[in-house]
């Protein structure tokens, strides 16, 4: 195809069947060509564009094969991504690609097949468009749409939150001015988790003798590095 450039083989950024945020290399009369990590750039035809891309910018696309079996990109994700998910249940681990930031949170592509929503309260860290992240199905709604979480369900969730607390303690010199009496917004800003998750996690860390709970904060026990999975 005209407009493609040849490169040395390297680890591909994505493959056919996946959604990815790819850089526009060049634009010509055929369409736009995107860097997908393969020796040759992949074509984003004019008919598959939602707007005219600019070289150097990134676009969110889905890779598929055309009738001749050649890899092609499309910005028209709704042709490939379904609203109603099948075969997924609450707690399932999934791959997320962040598609858009909305008033409610983040619209994400789940396992390159379904649309899902990650509410702001369930986002433990800022995310950007095109970012890949590991996530979990929080809820399958009656209409088959997915609500998502960045934290795993059950005890594993407390392990993740606990690691975040220990990391924040180490980075702040061993003390955090956060307690049961702290405002939920303060905990969310500092750690990216809900107050309830924080309280459960520090209760567990205290029982494991990894922290000391003081009147106005928590303190790391000397010598503690990370969670012991056997504890």
C-alpha positions as CSV (number, residue, x, y, z in Angstrom):
1,X,0.0,0.0,0.0
2,X,1.3,3.5,-0.8
3,X,2.3,5.6,2.2
4,X,3.6,2.7,4.3
5,X,7.1,2.8,5.7
6,X,9.2,-0.2,6.4
7,X,10.8,-0.7,9.9
8,X,12.9,-3.3,11.6
9,X,10.8,-5.9,13.3
10,X,10.0,-5.1,16.9
11,X,7.4,-6.0,19.5
12,X,4.0,-5.0,18.1
13,X,1.9,-2.5,19.9
14,X,-1.3,-4.3,19.0
15,X,-2.8,-6.9,16.7
16,X,-5.8,-7.6,14.6
17,X,-9.0,-7.8,16.7
18,X,-7.8,-5.3,19.3
19,X,-8.5,-1.7,20.2
20,X,-5.5,0.6,20.5
21,X,-4.4,4.2,20.7
22,X,-2.0,4.6,17.8
23,X,0.1,7.4,16.4
24,X,-0.6,8.8,13.0
25,X,2.5,8.6,10.9
26,X,1.4,10.1,7.6
27,X,-1.8,11.1,5.7
28,X,-2.2,10.9,1.9
29,X,-4.8,10.4,-0.8
30,X,-5.3,6.8,0.4
31,X,-6.0,7.6,4.1
32,X,-3.9,7.8,7.2
33,X,-1.2,5.4,8.2
34,X,-0.7,4.4,11.8
35,X,2.3,3.0,13.7
36,X,1.1,-0.3,15.2
37,X,4.6,-1.7,16.0
38,X,4.8,-3.9,12.9
39,X,7.4,-3.4,10.0
40,X,4.7,-1.7,7.9
41,X,2.2,0.9,9.1
42,X,-1.5,0.0,9.1
43,X,-4.0,1.9,6.9
44,X,-6.9,3.9,8.4
45,X,-9.0,4.5,5.3
46,X,-11.0,7.7,4.8
47,X,-14.2,5.7,5.1
48,X,-13.2,4.4,8.5
49,X,-12.4,7.8,9.9
50,X,-14.5,9.8,12.3
51,X,-12.4,12.9,11.7
52,X,-9.4,13.8,9.6
53,X,-6.3,12.7,11.7
54,X,-3.1,14.8,11.9
55,X,0.4,13.3,11.7
56,X,1.9,13.0,15.2
57,X,-1.5,12.8,16.9
58,X,-3.0,9.5,18.2
59,X,-6.3,8.0,17.4
60,X,-8.3,5.2,19.0
61,X,-9.0,2.5,16.5
62,X,-10.0,-1.1,16.2
63,X,-7.8,-3.4,14.0
64,X,-9.6,-5.8,11.6
65,X,-9.0,-7.6,8.4
66,X,-10.5,-6.4,5.1
67,X,-12.0,-8.7,2.4
68,X,-8.5,-9.3,1.1
69,X,-7.3,-10.4,4.5
70,X,-5.2,-7.2,5.0
71,X,-5.0,-5.5,8.4
72,X,-7.0,-2.3,8.5
73,X,-7.8,0.2,11.2
74,X,-11.2,1.8,12.0
75,X,-12.2,4.7,14.3
76,X,-15.8,3.5,14.1
77,X,-15.7,1.4,17.2
78,X,-19.4,0.9,17.6
79,X,-19.3,-1.4,14.5
80,X,-17.2,-3.8,16.5
81,X,-17.8,-3.1,20.2
82,X,-21.1,-4.3,21.7
83,X,-23.2,-2.7,24.5
84,X,-24.5,-6.1,25.8
85,X,-21.8,-8.3,27.3
86,X,-22.0,-12.1,27.3
87,X,-19.9,-14.6,29.1
88,X,-18.8,-12.3,31.9
89,X,-19.7,-12.2,35.6
90,X,-19.0,-10.0,38.5
91,X,-15.4,-10.4,39.7
92,X,-14.0,-11.5,36.4
93,X,-10.7,-10.0,35.5
94,X,-10.7,-8.1,32.2
95,X,-8.5,-5.9,30.0
96,X,-9.6,-2.3,29.7
97,X,-8.8,0.3,27.0
98,X,-10.0,3.8,28.1
99,X,-12.0,5.3,25.3
100,X,-13.5,8.5,26.7
101,X,-13.8,10.5,29.9
102,X,-17.4,11.3,30.8
103,X,-19.2,13.1,33.5
104,X,-19.8,9.8,35.2
105,X,-16.3,8.5,34.9
106,X,-14.5,6.5,32.1
107,X,-16.0,4.8,29.1
108,X,-13.9,1.7,28.4
109,X,-13.6,-1.1,25.9
110,X,-13.6,-4.4,27.8
111,X,-11.6,-7.3,26.4
112,X,-11.6,-5.5,23.0
113,X,-15.3,-6.6,22.6
114,X,-17.7,-4.8,25.0
115,X,-18.4,-1.3,26.3
116,X,-18.2,-0.7,30.0
117,X,-18.3,2.1,32.5
118,X,-15.8,2.8,35.2
119,X,-17.4,5.3,37.6
120,X,-15.2,8.0,39.1
121,X,-15.6,6.6,42.6
122,X,-14.2,3.2,41.3
123,X,-11.2,4.8,39.6
124,X,-8.3,4.5,42.1
125,X,-6.0,6.6,39.9
126,X,-6.3,9.1,37.0
127,X,-6.6,7.4,33.6
128,X,-6.0,8.8,30.1
129,X,-7.6,8.1,26.8
130,X,-6.1,5.1,25.1
131,X,-4.6,3.7,28.3
132,X,-4.7,0.0,28.9
133,X,-5.4,-1.2,32.4
134,X,-6.3,-4.4,34.2
135,X,-9.8,-4.2,35.6
136,X,-12.6,-6.2,37.0
137,X,-16.4,-6.6,36.3
138,X,-18.1,-5.0,39.2
139,X,-21.7,-5.5,38.0
140,X,-23.5,-6.8,35.0
141,X,-26.7,-4.7,34.7
142,X,-30.0,-6.1,33.7
143,X,-29.5,-4.8,30.1
144,X,-26.1,-6.6,29.9
145,X,-24.0,-3.5,30.2
146,X,-20.9,-3.6,32.4
147,X,-20.0,-1.6,35.5
148,X,-16.2,-1.8,36.1
149,X,-13.7,-1.5,38.9
150,X,-9.9,-1.3,39.1
151,X,-9.9,-3.3,42.3
152,X,-10.5,-7.0,42.5
153,X,-13.4,-8.3,44.6
154,X,-13.2,-9.9,48.1
155,X,-10.0,-10.3,50.1
156,X,-7.8,-9.6,47.1
157,X,-9.3,-6.1,47.0
158,X,-8.0,-5.4,50.6
159,X,-4.6,-6.7,49.6
160,X,-4.4,-4.2,46.8
161,X,-5.6,-1.3,49.0
162,X,-3.2,-2.5,51.7
163,X,-0.3,-2.3,49.3
164,X,-1.3,1.2,48.4
165,X,-1.4,2.2,52.0
166,X,2.0,0.7,52.7
167,X,3.5,2.4,49.6
168,X,2.1,5.8,50.7
169,X,3.5,5.3,54.2
170,X,6.9,4.5,52.9
171,X,6.9,7.5,50.5
172,X,5.8,9.8,53.4
173,X,8.5,8.8,55.8
174,X,6.4,6.2,57.7
175,X,3.4,8.3,58.8
176,X,0.1,9.3,57.2
177,X,-2.3,11.8,58.8
178,X,-5.3,9.7,57.9
179,X,-7.6,7.9,60.3
180,X,-11.2,6.7,60.7
181,X,-12.1,10.3,61.3
182,X,-10.6,11.6,58.1
183,X,-12.9,13.0,55.4
184,X,-13.7,10.5,52.6
185,X,-12.6,13.1,50.1
186,X,-9.2,13.4,51.8
187,X,-8.7,9.6,51.7
188,X,-9.7,9.5,48.1
189,X,-7.3,12.3,47.1
190,X,-4.4,10.8,49.0
191,X,-4.9,7.1,48.2
192,X,-7.5,6.9,45.4
193,X,-9.8,4.6,47.4
194,X,-13.0,4.9,49.3
195,X,-13.1,5.5,53.1
196,X,-14.7,2.1,53.6
197,X,-11.9,0.3,51.7
198,X,-9.3,2.3,53.6
199,X,-10.8,1.4,57.0
200,X,-11.0,-2.3,56.1
201,X,-7.5,-2.3,54.8
202,X,-5.9,-0.5,57.8
203,X,-7.8,-2.8,60.2
204,X,-6.3,-5.8,58.4
205,X,-2.8,-4.2,58.4
206,X,-3.1,-3.5,62.1
207,X,-4.0,-7.1,62.9
208,X,-1.0,-8.2,60.8
209,X,1.2,-5.9,62.9
210,X,2.3,-3.9,59.9
211,X,1.0,-0.5,61.1
212,X,0.2,1.3,64.3
213,X,-3.1,3.2,64.5
214,X,-2.6,6.5,66.4
215,X,-5.1,9.2,67.4
216,X,-4.7,11.2,64.2
217,X,-3.0,8.9,61.7
218,X,-1.3,5.6,61.0
219,X,2.4,4.7,61.4
220,X,4.4,2.1,59.6
221,X,6.0,-0.6,61.9
222,X,9.8,-0.5,61.3
223,X,11.0,-3.1,59.0
224,X,7.8,-3.7,57.1
225,X,8.2,-3.6,53.3
226,X,5.1,-5.2,51.7
227,X,2.3,-7.6,52.4
228,X,3.1,-11.2,53.1
229,X,0.7,-13.3,51.0
230,X,0.8,-16.0,53.6
231,X,-0.2,-13.6,56.4
